[in-house]
Amino acid sequence: MEFEAKVYPQIGGFGRYNRVVTVFSWFPNFAVSLNLFCDVFFTLVPESYHCKPDPSLLPSTLLLSNFSRQAYLNLTIPWVNGSGLSHCELYRYPTNLTNFTEKVHREVVPCTRGWQFSKPAGLQSNFVTEWNLVCGNYWKVPLQHICFMTGWILGYILLGTVCDWLGRRRALLLSVSLSGLLGVAVCLSSSPAAFQLLRLCHGTVLAGVFLSSYIARLELCDPSHRLMVSMVSGFFAVFAELLLPGLAVLCGDWPVLQAVTTLPLLLLLSYWCWASVFPESPRWLLATSQIPQAKRCLQLFSIRNGTCMRDEIYPAETLLTEIDVAFPEDPQPQYHHALELRHTRVIWRNCLILAFTLFIGTGIQYCFTRNLHIYSPQFYFGYFLRTLTGALGCVFLCVFVDRVGRRGILLLAAIVTGLSSLLLLALTQYLRGGLVLVLSVLGLLASQALAMLSVFFASEIMPTVVRGGALGLVMAAGSVGMAASSVMELQNNAGYFLHHVVFASFAVLSVLCIMLLPESKRKALPDSLKDGENLRRPPLFLSRGERDSLPLLRTRQPASEYNPDNYSRLVSATRKMLAKETVPYKIVVPSQTPLLPSNNTPQAGRDESS
């Protein structure tokens, strides 16, 4: 059945109940964003740190009381031009030295008693300062982020398929339950290895929370509200990102911050008790042929939206009758998975293109944010500027996407991202700092808009029966792009130039790929694989030649003899007549024996004659 044309209007459209459920679907996005962006504070290396002085490396005749603190540090820690005290080395003096001067021969050795850190941004202690992950152990910091993003990749792929098999509501409740437990377990980490493993598992289930709530929210909206509802969820993510620095200052230690960000996930467990605030998607139930469950869900929406008509015996009677006509016998549920995409052509091509654009949108952001850090080393400058560009990207999409179209704005975002990246790649050494900052902010804004619109576009053109798995594959590609920055840091930014060249080239190549996508503006969501295959790209240039080939006489389509709407009304009227028992006369069974025997009593006549 056509959900937007026949089902959606009869249950109240985007009525009051749909709006209430939409509001409750935004809260999971807020909780997930808190746990995603707090990783920035967990792995932030303090701006200044140095080795703790070791008195055993100094001459025994040295009197420490004769030196000030700064002079003592200058004697024990090497000075590096341009960066101050060395981060990873100490001086070791000969033990039998008696005539001490600063020009005496000193040996440089690694740190022996740990490090002294300045206060990280927001937190007093984090993942780095807790286990001294600097110098030779610094590689564990980007490895932690890679593990976290690997968890998101696995979660998008695995739990996206769970969304298609178990439903949006069950996938959300499963993911929320596991994310709450794992969030508490992260607080109790006792080693870097345990922290990395638990963060990997935590990222896996957080991806399921985000994906199931995003899909359920989209399937509750009509075409005119889909974009705005999805972008408002982006503003919830921006609000979470703005709230995190204040939470970090108030919490102080990273386990406390982890517990605070896990609390919203635990509150989402209330959805388990109140099923009405996050019901199952009726579109998915109909698309997978779960007719009894779909009828109950549609009746719930009809009652809550107040669309029960006076002349109907029970809510959504006409709609349920049409479902009975479309499905005479309750069929067996038909579940699908993302592996079936390999048998398709159009859906698989669209999935690959949008995964490619999302990969570019998330991966190229590292090239722009690195310029921000060069312009200003302050952590909060880059952090809040990135958050501001994300909010502006949401506003830009809200204003222009419904007017211009999904494909046109996606093309514009890809062009601006590619041009900004190429200009920075070729002219950075010739431009002033202000122009580099402007190009970096413009590229960051365009790349964030490219990433957000790629996710929204993919959710619209993927069929309902595989929307979870297909959208999960697309978003897994985005997580690979986010992990690319940590790969660069793992190699101490040795391949940064190559990274910039590759992503700038990909951004230019994506412009050609976007032209192959269909347009989904003001169109119904595809439900079956056949519907997804019928989505074709519009022509590049709108042709007006059809005006010269109009027929001279208007042809009318022959009227169909069968109209399902009239048939459903007839069935509804018949049910009302039978229920009210308004029969004008009563049929009385004759008490006398008929004169002529019927065909059923020949033997009785013979017995009487005998």
DOLOLO-873820 format. One record per residue (C-alpha): residue number from 0; y, z, x. Coordinates in Angstrom, 3 decimals. Example, Ala and Ser with C-alpha at 12.3 -4.5 7.8 and 13.67 -1.06 7.14 Angstrom:
<recs>
[rec 0,[-4.500,7.800,12.300]] [rec 1,[-1.060,7.140,13.670]] 
</recs>
This chain:
<recs>
[rec 0,[0.000,0.000,0.000]] [rec 1,[3.578,-0.655,1.074]] [rec 2,[4.844,2.852,1.749]] [rec 3,[8.606,2.180,1.767]] [rec 4,[8.540,-0.164,-1.227]] [rec 5,[6.116,1.566,-3.615]] [rec 6,[5.279,5.088,-2.438]] [rec 7,[8.456,6.415,-0.871]] [rec 8,[10.840,5.894,-3.830]] [rec 9,[8.433,7.549,-6.294]] [rec 10,[8.222,10.795,-4.316]] [rec 11,[11.990,11.180,-4.104]] [rec 12,[12.845,9.125,-1.033]] [rec 13,[14.723,11.077,1.621]] [rec 14,[15.225,13.894,-0.824]] [rec 15,[15.873,17.580,-0.467]] [rec 16,[12.382,18.507,0.658]] [rec 17,[12.253,15.698,3.227]] [rec 18,[15.543,16.908,4.674]] [rec 19,[14.270,20.497,4.892]] [rec 20,[11.101,19.386,6.705]] [rec 21,[13.224,17.259,9.037]] [rec 22,[15.330,20.287,9.987]] [rec 23,[12.209,22.295,10.813]] [rec 24,[10.940,19.386,12.927]] [rec 25,[14.001,19.688,15.212]] [rec 26,[13.131,23.216,16.367]] [rec 27,[10.040,22.147,18.378]] [rec 28,[12.256,19.732,20.300]] [rec 29,[14.599,22.608,21.190]] [rec 30,[11.704,24.784,22.377]] [rec 31,[10.177,21.977,24.443]] [rec 32,[13.534,21.147,26.059]] [rec 33,[14.003,24.756,27.155]] [rec 34,[10.642,24.737,28.922]] [rec 35,[11.236,21.298,30.424]] [rec 36,[14.665,21.881,31.953]] [rec 37,[13.974,25.415,33.166]] [rec 38,[11.911,23.769,35.902]] [rec 39,[15.236,22.855,37.546]] [rec 40,[16.071,26.543,37.987]] [rec 41,[12.541,27.462,39.056]] [rec 42,[12.484,25.004,41.980]] [rec 43,[16.141,25.136,43.052]] [rec 44,[16.492,25.763,46.790]] [rec 45,[19.422,28.105,47.570]] [rec 46,[22.430,26.473,49.199]] [rec 47,[22.219,28.661,52.308]] [rec 48,[19.346,30.536,53.896]] [rec 49,[18.201,31.471,57.382]] [rec 50,[15.427,33.364,59.153]] [rec 51,[15.390,37.133,59.131]] [rec 52,[16.202,38.414,62.634]] [rec 53,[13.225,39.784,64.534]] [rec 54,[14.123,42.634,66.933]] [rec 55,[10.839,42.141,68.812]] [rec 56,[12.136,38.777,70.087]] [rec 57,[15.216,40.383,71.653]] [rec 58,[15.455,42.115,75.078]] [rec 59,[14.527,45.771,74.967]] [rec 60,[17.755,46.712,76.749]] [rec 61,[19.954,45.153,74.048]] [rec 62,[21.930,47.711,72.031]] [rec 63,[22.302,46.380,68.482]] [rec 64,[25.040,48.865,67.695]] [rec 65,[27.431,47.015,70.008]] [rec 66,[27.376,43.842,67.887]] [rec 67,[28.786,42.979,64.502]] [rec 68,[26.552,41.396,61.898]] [rec 69,[27.834,37.857,62.501]] [rec 70,[27.600,38.246,66.282]] [rec 71,[24.074,39.569,65.901]] [rec 72,[23.113,36.514,63.814]] [rec 73,[24.673,34.186,66.387]] [rec 74,[22.576,35.773,69.123]] [rec 75,[19.300,35.616,67.221]] [rec 76,[19.562,32.345,65.232]] [rec 77,[20.419,28.911,66.694]] [rec 78,[23.578,27.216,65.453]] [rec 79,[23.226,23.674,64.121]] [rec 80,[26.345,21.520,64.187]] [rec 81,[27.414,20.525,60.684]] [rec 82,[25.106,22.873,58.795]] [rec 83,[25.637,26.333,60.292]] [rec 84,[22.803,28.684,61.146]] [rec 85,[19.394,27.102,61.565]] [rec 86,[17.126,27.354,58.542]] [rec 87,[13.801,27.502,60.340]] [rec 88,[14.219,28.759,63.924]] [rec 89,[14.922,31.917,65.932]] [rec 90,[15.769,32.702,69.566]] [rec 91,[13.238,34.531,71.747]] [rec 92,[14.521,36.184,74.905]] [rec 93,[12.574,37.259,77.988]] [rec 94,[11.323,40.803,77.601]] [rec 95,[12.342,41.933,81.119]] [rec 96,[15.907,40.683,80.856]] [rec 97,[18.464,43.208,82.164]] [rec 98,[21.649,41.203,82.700]] [rec 99,[22.261,39.823,79.230]] [rec 100,[24.667,36.921,78.679]] [rec 101,[24.864,34.238,76.017]] [rec 102,[24.024,31.541,78.588]] [rec 103,[20.687,33.034,79.467]] [rec 104,[17.593,30.908,78.941]] [rec 105,[16.299,31.338,75.389]] [rec 106,[13.222,29.885,73.744]] [rec 107,[13.368,28.526,70.184]] [rec 108,[10.490,29.688,67.948]] [rec 109,[9.761,29.421,64.190]] [rec 110,[10.656,32.200,61.788]] [rec 111,[8.429,35.262,62.119]] [rec 112,[9.629,37.677,59.419]] [rec 113,[10.524,35.445,56.510]] [rec 114,[13.906,34.279,55.301]] [rec 115,[17.116,35.622,53.861]] [rec 116,[18.308,33.586,50.894]] [rec 117,[21.623,33.379,49.156]] [rec 118,[21.510,33.816,45.401]] [rec 119,[20.171,30.670,43.664]] [rec 120,[22.187,29.177,40.832]] [rec 121,[21.711,31.438,37.836]] [rec 122,[18.592,33.249,39.032]] [rec 123,[18.302,36.001,41.617]] [rec 124,[14.762,34.909,42.517]] [rec 125,[12.775,31.790,41.693]] [rec 126,[9.668,29.882,42.725]] [rec 127,[11.175,29.080,46.150]] [rec 128,[12.448,32.525,47.119]] [rec 129,[9.422,34.350,45.684]] [rec 130,[6.987,32.724,48.112]] [rec 131,[9.338,31.487,50.898]] [rec 132,[8.766,27.801,50.154]] [rec 133,[11.135,26.405,52.773]] [rec 134,[10.790,24.726,56.147]] [rec 135,[7.075,24.079,56.700]] [rec 136,[6.185,25.077,53.123]] [rec 137,[8.914,23.076,51.405]] [rec 138,[6.439,20.352,50.436]] [rec 139,[5.063,22.695,47.777]] [rec 140,[8.342,22.515,45.828]] [rec 141,[8.269,18.758,44.988]] [rec 142,[4.490,19.064,44.615]] [rec 143,[5.072,21.600,41.836]] [rec 144,[7.298,19.136,39.968]] [rec 145,[4.734,16.369,40.468]] [rec 146,[2.047,18.658,39.007]] [rec 147,[4.300,19.478,36.066]] [rec 148,[4.965,15.780,35.343]] [rec 149,[1.262,15.008,35.771]] [rec 150,[0.586,17.496,32.998]] [rec 151,[3.056,15.675,30.759]] [rec 152,[1.355,12.361,31.521]] [rec 153,[-2.057,13.751,30.593]] [rec 154,[-0.643,15.423,27.491]] [rec 155,[0.977,12.260,26.195]] [rec 156,[-2.232,10.270,26.638]] [rec 157,[-4.742,12.845,25.372]] [rec 158,[-2.783,14.611,22.637]] [rec 159,[-1.327,11.327,21.439]] [rec 160,[-4.865,10.313,20.524]] [rec 161,[-5.364,13.722,18.902]] [rec 162,[-2.349,12.952,16.682]] [rec 163,[-4.135,9.834,15.447]] [rec 164,[-7.455,11.593,14.891]] [rec 165,[-6.538,15.038,13.564]] [rec 166,[-3.093,14.352,12.150]] [rec 167,[0.444,15.289,13.086]] [rec 168,[0.341,18.824,11.697]] [rec 169,[-2.937,19.857,13.338]] [rec 170,[-1.878,18.367,16.664]] [rec 171,[1.394,20.323,16.530]] [rec 172,[-0.285,23.623,15.685]] [rec 173,[-2.910,23.150,18.401]] [rec 174,[-0.272,22.287,20.997]] [rec 175,[2.045,25.135,19.987]] [rec 176,[-0.773,27.700,20.160]] [rec 177,[-1.883,26.604,23.621]] [rec 178,[1.675,26.278,24.940]] [rec 179,[2.478,29.845,23.890]] [rec 180,[-0.587,31.219,25.676]] [rec 181,[-0.011,29.172,28.822]] [rec 182,[3.686,30.075,28.872]] [rec 183,[2.773,33.748,28.988]] [rec 184,[0.180,33.045,31.682]] [rec 185,[2.799,31.323,33.874]] [rec 186,[4.806,34.581,33.887]] [rec 187,[1.838,36.317,35.504]] [rec 188,[1.351,33.822,38.344]] [rec 189,[0.510,35.542,41.620]] [rec 190,[0.531,32.599,44.027]] [rec 191,[2.056,29.123,44.375]] [rec 192,[-1.305,27.478,43.655]] [rec 193,[-1.764,29.429,40.413]] [rec 194,[1.822,28.649,39.410]] [rec 195,[1.322,24.914,39.977]] [rec 196,[-1.972,24.824,38.092]] [rec 197,[-0.609,26.730,35.113]] [rec 198,[2.527,24.580,35.011]] [rec 199,[0.327,21.478,34.952]] [rec 200,[-1.581,22.806,31.939]] [rec 201,[1.634,23.975,30.315]] [rec 202,[3.183,20.522,30.667]] [rec 203,[0.117,18.978,29.040]] [rec 204,[0.452,20.955,25.808]] [rec 205,[4.265,20.730,25.776]] [rec 206,[3.884,16.952,25.637]] [rec 207,[1.717,17.370,22.539]] [rec 208,[4.366,19.530,20.838]] [rec 209,[7.091,16.969,21.490]] [rec 210,[4.997,13.939,20.525]] [rec 211,[3.575,15.305,17.255]] [rec 212,[6.951,16.575,16.007]] [rec 213,[8.696,13.320,16.963]] [rec 214,[6.187,11.156,15.089]] [rec 215,[6.062,13.394,12.003]] [rec 216,[9.870,13.406,11.819]] [rec 217,[10.034,9.624,12.043]] [rec 218,[7.423,9.052,9.335]] [rec 219,[9.305,11.213,6.825]] [rec 220,[12.480,9.115,6.946]] [rec 221,[13.502,5.886,5.284]] [rec 222,[14.868,3.036,7.446]] [rec 223,[18.508,4.054,6.933]] [rec 224,[17.984,7.632,8.220]] [rec 225,[15.459,7.103,11.020]] [rec 226,[17.961,6.621,13.824]] [rec 227,[20.286,9.481,12.919]] [rec 228,[17.437,11.967,12.454]] [rec 229,[15.938,11.051,15.840]] [rec 230,[19.276,11.263,17.646]] [rec 231,[20.030,14.695,16.170]] [rec 232,[16.834,15.898,17.839]] [rec 233,[18.379,14.629,21.077]] [rec 234,[21.410,16.853,20.457]] [rec 235,[19.024,19.810,20.112]] [rec 236,[17.729,18.964,23.601]] [rec 237,[21.313,18.798,24.921]] [rec 238,[22.054,22.188,23.373]] [rec 239,[18.974,23.669,25.067]] [rec 240,[20.093,22.225,28.401]] [rec 241,[23.567,23.723,27.980]] [rec 242,[22.089,27.097,27.032]] [rec 243,[19.811,27.396,30.057]] [rec 244,[22.400,28.356,32.730]] [rec 245,[23.540,31.311,30.634]] [rec 246,[19.957,32.382,30.015]] [rec 247,[19.227,32.156,33.741]] [rec 248,[22.172,34.445,34.555]] [rec 249,[21.114,36.968,31.927]] [rec 250,[17.433,36.963,32.926]] [rec 251,[17.874,37.133,36.708]] [rec 252,[14.212,36.676,37.691]] [rec 253,[12.092,33.619,37.000]] [rec 254,[9.270,35.448,35.123]] [rec 255,[11.832,36.806,32.650]] [rec 256,[13.333,33.342,32.142]] [rec 257,[9.850,31.916,31.599]] [rec 258,[9.127,34.582,28.982]] [rec 259,[12.422,33.880,27.182]] [rec 260,[11.781,30.123,27.057]] [rec 261,[8.240,30.762,25.775]] [rec 262,[9.512,32.881,22.883]] [rec 263,[10.626,29.879,20.732]] [rec 264,[7.142,28.399,21.132]] [rec 265,[5.597,31.615,19.846]] [rec 266,[7.985,31.581,16.874]] [rec 267,[6.737,28.082,16.008]] [rec 268,[3.361,29.627,15.200]] [rec 269,[4.936,30.579,11.859]] [rec 270,[4.383,26.935,10.847]] [rec 271,[0.709,27.845,10.657]] [rec 272,[1.393,30.344,7.870]] [rec 273,[4.001,28.290,5.996]] [rec 274,[2.420,24.896,5.592]] [rec 275,[5.266,23.629,3.423]] [rec 276,[7.813,23.654,6.280]] [rec 277,[5.747,21.165,8.283]] [rec 278,[3.250,19.323,6.047]] [rec 279,[0.951,16.533,7.040]] [rec 280,[2.415,13.035,7.124]] [rec 281,[1.539,11.272,3.837]] [rec 282,[2.018,7.913,5.541]] [rec 283,[-0.691,8.717,8.078]] [rec 284,[-3.041,9.964,5.340]] [rec 285,[-2.695,6.724,3.379]] [rec 286,[-2.943,4.549,6.487]] [rec 287,[-6.223,6.224,7.483]] [rec 288,[-7.601,6.057,3.890]] [rec 289,[-7.743,9.821,3.315]] [rec 290,[-7.041,9.388,-0.394]] [rec 291,[-7.710,12.903,-1.818]] [rec 292,[-5.557,14.551,0.847]] [rec 293,[-2.880,11.879,0.411]] [rec 294,[-2.730,12.516,-3.349]] [rec 295,[-2.235,16.245,-2.867]] [rec 296,[0.427,15.653,-0.220]] [rec 297,[2.297,13.138,-2.380]] [rec 298,[2.238,15.504,-5.336]] [rec 299,[3.725,18.222,-3.093]] [rec 300,[6.572,15.933,-2.035]] [rec 301,[7.137,14.807,-5.621]] [rec 302,[7.368,18.377,-6.930]] [rec 303,[9.595,19.639,-4.098]] [rec 304,[11.920,16.641,-4.370]] [rec 305,[12.202,17.100,-8.149]] [rec 306,[11.012,13.636,-9.160]] [rec 307,[8.671,14.769,-11.968]] [rec 308,[9.548,12.574,-14.985]] [rec 309,[9.566,13.970,-18.521]] [rec 310,[7.196,11.380,-19.905]] [rec 311,[4.555,12.095,-17.265]] [rec 312,[1.755,14.561,-17.828]] [rec 313,[1.775,15.695,-14.183]] [rec 314,[3.983,14.846,-11.147]] [rec 315,[3.682,11.390,-9.566]] [rec 316,[1.248,10.282,-12.265]] [rec 317,[2.287,6.624,-12.041]] [rec 318,[2.048,6.649,-8.259]] [rec 319,[-1.397,8.235,-8.275]] [rec 320,[-2.542,5.667,-10.801]] [rec 321,[-1.408,2.889,-8.506]] [rec 322,[-3.338,4.514,-5.671]] [rec 323,[-6.429,4.595,-7.897]] [rec 324,[-5.956,0.889,-8.579]] [rec 325,[-5.525,0.083,-4.883]] [rec 326,[-8.494,2.294,-3.920]] [rec 327,[-11.001,2.159,-6.848]] [rec 328,[-13.478,4.258,-4.890]] [rec 329,[-12.524,6.864,-2.314]] [rec 330,[-13.212,5.094,0.989]] [rec 331,[-14.292,6.750,4.175]] [rec 332,[-11.429,7.735,6.506]] [rec 333,[-10.794,5.174,9.206]] [rec 334,[-9.451,6.550,12.488]] [rec 335,[-8.164,4.445,15.352]] [rec 336,[-7.394,5.040,19.017]] [rec 337,[-5.185,3.485,21.658]] [rec 338,[-8.087,1.579,23.277]] [rec 339,[-8.029,-0.779,20.297]] [rec 340,[-4.701,-2.109,21.559]] [rec 341,[-6.562,-4.237,24.084]] [rec 342,[-7.828,-6.360,21.194]] [rec 343,[-4.274,-7.026,20.024]] [rec 344,[-1.678,-9.340,21.438]] [rec 345,[1.765,-8.564,20.033]] [rec 346,[1.344,-4.761,19.867]] [rec 347,[0.019,-4.559,23.418]] [rec 348,[2.842,-6.743,24.727]] [rec 349,[5.495,-4.636,22.983]] [rec 350,[3.890,-1.456,24.280]] [rec 351,[3.928,-2.709,27.876]] [rec 352,[7.550,-3.894,27.697]] [rec 353,[8.861,-0.611,26.287]] [rec 354,[6.767,1.406,28.745]] [rec 355,[8.347,-0.678,31.510]] [rec 356,[11.912,-0.079,30.265]] [rec 357,[11.285,3.654,29.827]] [rec 358,[9.823,3.833,33.331]] [rec 359,[12.984,2.205,34.679]] [rec 360,[15.307,4.393,32.591]] [rec 361,[13.788,7.639,33.874]] [rec 362,[13.018,6.569,37.441]] [rec 363,[16.387,5.055,38.313]] [rec 364,[18.302,8.190,37.317]] [rec 365,[17.438,9.711,40.697]] [rec 366,[19.497,6.986,42.393]] [rec 367,[22.588,7.964,40.390]] [rec 368,[22.195,11.756,40.530]] [rec 369,[21.801,11.622,44.319]] [rec 370,[25.299,10.132,44.561]] [rec 371,[26.588,12.981,42.414]] [rec 372,[25.185,15.523,44.881]] [rec 373,[26.830,13.645,47.755]] [rec 374,[30.176,13.653,45.952]] [rec 375,[29.943,17.381,45.164]] [rec 376,[27.200,19.659,46.535]] [rec 377,[27.792,22.197,43.783]] [rec 378,[24.702,22.515,41.590]] [rec 379,[26.531,23.032,38.307]] [rec 380,[28.694,19.922,38.800]] [rec 381,[25.718,17.569,38.772]] [rec 382,[23.868,19.608,36.153]] [rec 383,[26.614,19.636,33.529]] [rec 384,[27.680,16.060,34.266]] [rec 385,[24.128,14.904,33.645]] [rec 386,[24.022,16.897,30.400]] [rec 387,[27.348,15.416,29.302]] [rec 388,[26.144,11.860,29.899]] [rec 389,[23.030,12.626,27.842]] [rec 390,[25.188,13.784,24.914]] [rec 391,[27.412,10.685,25.230]] [rec 392,[24.299,8.514,25.266]] [rec 393,[23.162,10.035,21.956]] [rec 394,[26.605,9.446,20.431]] [rec 395,[26.639,5.852,21.677]] [rec 396,[23.256,5.131,20.126]] [rec 397,[24.229,6.766,16.823]] [rec 398,[27.337,4.580,16.534]] [rec 399,[26.104,1.167,17.644]] [rec 400,[22.325,0.830,17.251]] [rec 401,[22.318,0.513,13.446]] [rec 402,[25.191,-1.964,13.604]] [rec 403,[24.107,-4.215,16.454]] [rec 404,[20.351,-3.684,16.402]] [rec 405,[17.733,-2.054,18.577]] [rec 406,[17.076,-5.043,20.781]] [rec 407,[20.737,-5.838,21.437]] [rec 408,[21.692,-2.306,22.523]] [rec 409,[18.532,-1.991,24.617]] [rec 410,[19.474,-5.241,26.345]] [rec 411,[23.030,-4.005,26.946]] [rec 412,[21.790,-0.694,28.400]] [rec 413,[19.409,-2.522,30.748]] [rec 414,[22.177,-4.874,31.948]] [rec 415,[24.644,-2.033,32.630]] [rec 416,[21.953,-0.004,34.398]] [rec 417,[20.984,-2.934,36.613]] [rec 418,[24.565,-3.903,37.474]] [rec 419,[25.573,-0.318,38.309]] [rec 420,[22.531,0.092,40.521]] [rec 421,[23.104,-3.216,42.336]] [rec 422,[26.795,-2.477,42.942]] [rec 423,[25.977,0.946,44.361]] [rec 424,[23.218,-0.530,46.479]] [rec 425,[25.422,-3.226,48.010]] [rec 426,[28.925,-1.730,48.093]] [rec 427,[28.569,2.048,48.499]] [rec 428,[29.836,2.017,52.079]] [rec 429,[32.841,-0.103,51.097]] [rec 430,[33.904,1.781,47.968]] [rec 431,[35.961,4.912,47.695]] [rec 432,[34.408,8.156,46.514]] [rec 433,[36.014,7.912,43.073]] [rec 434,[34.576,4.434,42.409]] [rec 435,[31.133,5.564,43.557]] [rec 436,[31.372,8.487,41.147]] [rec 437,[32.428,6.220,38.252]] [rec 438,[29.598,3.760,38.888]] [rec 439,[27.096,6.607,39.200]] [rec 440,[28.209,8.196,35.916]] [rec 441,[28.186,4.807,34.147]] [rec 442,[24.714,4.014,35.465]] [rec 443,[23.454,7.489,34.528]] [rec 444,[24.821,7.094,31.000]] [rec 445,[23.258,3.645,30.571]] [rec 446,[19.890,4.717,32.008]] [rec 447,[19.689,7.738,29.695]] [rec 448,[20.550,5.555,26.697]] [rec 449,[17.918,3.063,27.874]] [rec 450,[15.276,5.800,28.028]] [rec 451,[16.113,7.362,24.631]] [rec 452,[16.258,4.011,22.845]] [rec 453,[12.987,2.853,24.430]] [rec 454,[11.193,5.881,22.968]] [rec 455,[12.763,5.401,19.539]] [rec 456,[12.125,1.652,19.525]] [rec 457,[8.484,2.144,20.497]] [rec 458,[7.948,4.692,17.721]] [rec 459,[9.268,2.190,15.168]] [rec 460,[7.211,-0.865,16.094]] [rec 461,[3.899,0.865,16.837]] [rec 462,[1.505,0.952,13.827]] [rec 463,[0.938,4.269,12.073]] [rec 464,[-2.809,4.294,12.736]] [rec 465,[-2.239,4.236,16.545]] [rec 466,[1.355,5.475,16.748]] [rec 467,[0.373,8.674,18.550]] [rec 468,[-1.740,7.006,21.218]] [rec 469,[0.558,4.005,21.728]] [rec 470,[3.732,6.084,21.902]] [rec 471,[1.906,8.466,24.224]] [rec 472,[1.189,5.611,26.638]] [rec 473,[4.846,4.577,26.588]] [rec 474,[6.087,8.109,27.241]] [rec 475,[3.493,8.648,29.964]] [rec 476,[5.143,5.759,31.816]] [rec 477,[8.469,7.589,31.452]] [rec 478,[6.963,10.713,32.995]] [rec 479,[5.759,8.620,35.944]] [rec 480,[9.368,7.560,36.473]] [rec 481,[10.516,11.186,36.371]] [rec 482,[7.924,12.094,39.000]] [rec 483,[9.156,9.318,41.316]] [rec 484,[12.121,11.432,42.454]] [rec 485,[9.776,14.220,43.570]] [rec 486,[7.710,11.704,45.504]] [rec 487,[10.864,10.792,47.428]] [rec 488,[11.581,14.456,48.151]] [rec 489,[7.987,14.957,49.245]] [rec 490,[8.663,12.352,51.962]] [rec 491,[12.047,13.932,52.794]] [rec 492,[13.842,10.953,51.161]] [rec 493,[12.411,8.613,53.789]] [rec 494,[11.876,5.826,51.250]] [rec 495,[15.076,6.278,49.227]] [rec 496,[16.503,2.840,50.028]] [rec 497,[13.267,1.104,49.051]] [rec 498,[13.113,3.222,45.898]] [rec 499,[16.644,2.096,44.969]] [rec 500,[15.907,-1.583,45.670]] [rec 501,[12.693,-1.563,43.622]] [rec 502,[14.206,0.082,40.549]] [rec 503,[17.335,-2.092,40.668]] [rec 504,[15.111,-5.183,40.745]] [rec 505,[13.021,-3.825,37.885]] [rec 506,[16.170,-3.244,35.818]] [rec 507,[17.158,-6.905,36.229]] [rec 508,[13.619,-8.038,35.376]] [rec 509,[13.551,-5.885,32.231]] [rec 510,[16.426,-7.926,30.775]] [rec 511,[14.084,-10.909,30.442]] [rec 512,[11.274,-8.794,28.990]] [rec 513,[13.459,-7.226,26.294]] [rec 514,[14.096,-10.673,24.801]] [rec 515,[10.427,-10.784,23.743]] [rec 516,[10.694,-7.674,21.548]] [rec 517,[11.007,-7.808,17.746]] [rec 518,[13.876,-6.273,15.803]] [rec 519,[13.079,-3.212,13.654]] [rec 520,[16.514,-2.499,12.157]] [rec 521,[16.275,-1.767,8.400]] [rec 522,[12.585,-2.702,8.385]] [rec 523,[9.579,-0.743,7.185]] [rec 524,[7.325,0.934,9.692]] [rec 525,[4.064,-0.952,10.293]] [rec 526,[1.024,0.987,9.126]] [rec 527,[-2.003,-1.097,10.135]] [rec 528,[-2.787,-3.093,13.238]] [rec 529,[-2.294,-6.256,11.188]] [rec 530,[1.221,-5.158,10.268]] [rec 531,[1.991,-4.522,13.918]] [rec 532,[0.723,-7.951,14.898]] [rec 533,[3.029,-9.568,12.327]] [rec 534,[6.149,-8.206,14.031]] [rec 535,[7.647,-11.240,15.709]] [rec 536,[10.790,-11.528,17.764]] [rec 537,[13.820,-13.040,16.032]] [rec 538,[15.317,-16.264,17.426]] [rec 539,[17.742,-15.872,20.301]] [rec 540,[20.398,-17.953,18.553]] [rec 541,[20.636,-17.835,14.764]] [rec 542,[20.193,-21.351,13.415]] [rec 543,[22.135,-22.549,10.381]] [rec 544,[20.237,-25.761,9.947]] [rec 545,[18.464,-24.475,6.857]] [rec 546,[21.658,-24.963,4.837]] [rec 547,[21.257,-28.755,5.094]] [rec 548,[17.663,-28.720,3.869]] [rec 549,[18.129,-26.958,0.522]] [rec 550,[16.080,-28.406,-2.374]] [rec 551,[17.930,-30.301,-5.067]] [rec 552,[16.166,-28.448,-7.857]] [rec 553,[15.418,-24.759,-7.876]] [rec 554,[11.689,-24.150,-7.887]] [rec 555,[10.290,-21.096,-9.582]] [rec 556,[7.158,-19.324,-8.605]] [rec 557,[4.528,-19.293,-11.364]] [rec 558,[4.321,-15.930,-13.056]] [rec 559,[1.274,-13.957,-12.127]] [rec 560,[-1.081,-13.020,-14.915]] [rec 561,[-1.847,-9.664,-13.345]] [rec 562,[0.862,-7.136,-12.668]] [rec 563,[-0.291,-3.851,-11.138]] [rec 564,[2.837,-2.054,-12.357]] [rec 565,[2.135,-2.983,-15.990]] [rec 566,[-1.498,-2.031,-15.562]] [rec 567,[-0.585,1.393,-14.180]] [rec 568,[1.765,1.984,-17.119]] [rec 569,[-1.014,1.030,-19.516]] [rec 570,[-3.404,3.476,-17.882]] [rec 571,[-0.744,6.224,-18.002]] [rec 572,[-0.103,5.595,-21.708]] [rec 573,[-3.830,5.682,-22.451]] [rec 574,[-4.182,9.026,-20.691]] [rec 575,[-1.325,10.461,-22.732]] [rec 576,[-2.896,9.315,-26.018]] [rec 577,[-6.230,10.843,-25.087]] [rec 578,[-4.624,14.086,-23.961]] [rec 579,[-2.451,14.582,-27.054]] [rec 580,[-5.278,13.687,-29.513]] [rec 581,[-2.887,12.105,-31.997]] [rec 582,[-5.513,10.224,-34.053]] [rec 583,[-4.209,9.147,-37.531]] [rec 584,[-7.523,9.484,-39.319]] [rec 585,[-10.871,11.130,-38.826]] [rec 586,[-14.142,9.232,-38.737]] [rec 587,[-16.749,10.876,-40.990]] [rec 588,[-20.435,10.344,-40.383]] [rec 589,[-22.242,9.332,-43.662]] [rec 590,[-24.706,11.945,-44.900]] [rec 591,[-26.892,9.573,-47.010]] [rec 592,[-29.537,7.284,-45.636]] [rec 593,[-28.292,3.701,-45.412]] [rec 594,[-29.816,1.196,-47.786]] [rec 595,[-30.763,-1.113,-44.992]] [rec 596,[-32.553,0.420,-42.031]] [rec 597,[-31.008,-0.092,-38.631]] [rec 598,[-32.775,-1.589,-35.672]] [rec 599,[-33.317,1.860,-34.235]] [rec 600,[-35.422,3.161,-37.194]] [rec 601,[-38.119,0.563,-38.006]] [rec 602,[-40.940,2.999,-37.528]] [rec 603,[-39.457,5.486,-40.009]] [rec 604,[-39.396,2.823,-42.742]] [rec 605,[-43.007,2.000,-42.252]] [rec 606,[-43.988,5.681,-42.527]] [rec 607,[-42.219,6.090,-45.837]] [rec 608,[-43.835,2.957,-47.341]] [rec 609,[-47.223,4.170,-46.344]] 
</recs>
